[in-house]
Amino acid sequence: MASYIVFTKEKTTDQAELDTYGSLVGETFKGHPVKILAAYGQQEVLEGTGPEGVVIVEFPDHEAALAWYNGPAYTKVREHRFKGGIYRATLVAGV
């Protein structure tokens, strides 16, 4: 069953760090079965307070999502995201 990691950017704290993250994150997907479904596209907030941005990444299953997220390439690159903004990352199973 497909699984999705939903990244929600609440606030930018260091744009230079996010720029570095953005320039490096694509390489971390190599060798992983991944499909980017949404990435900072136009959004319309229907309820509550909206985030600065949303990214939705699809993986074939839970294990594949965690293999990428906890893999050495992404573990190294995500430090720039941690330094550059306040995010939530949620792993959710598809139906």
Secondary structure, 3 states (H helix, E strand, C coil): CCEEEEEEEEEECCHHHHHHHHHHHHHHCCCCCCEEEEECCCCCCCCCCCCCEEEEEEECCHHHHHHHHCCHHHHHHHHHHHHHEEEEEEEEECC
